[in-house]
Amino acid sequence: MASLDFNSLFIALIIVISAIGLGLFASAKVHSYRFNILANKVGNYAGISLVLFSALMSNTGGSESTQVWEHSWQFYVGVMLPCVAGLIIANILTSFLSLNKPERV
């Protein structure tokens, strides 16, 4: 088993936490519908780009260069399960808090 690269892990965590913090700060300070729409679009494009980049980069290089389509169905279920479970749990919890439907997502 290869050792974990803690420097890369912490850099990624700092980037994610900074982006979330900056987004929350901007949301609290900028009260503009136009800004909210623009920020939403930029976030969506960034998310799609990250998924595409990850899919393309997962097929290149490495000592065990296994192609994405060479995995069994259990692999895909295992990758998908945390995301789906997180969405379901978040919607259930926010339903108990009686948030409006748009706010739940």
Secondary structure, DSSP 8 states (H G I E B T S, - for coil): -----HHHHHHHHHHHHHHHHHHHHHHHH---HHHHHHHHHHHHHHHHHHHHHHHHHTTS-STT---GGGS-HHHHHHHHHHHHHHHHHHHHHHHHTT--HHHH-
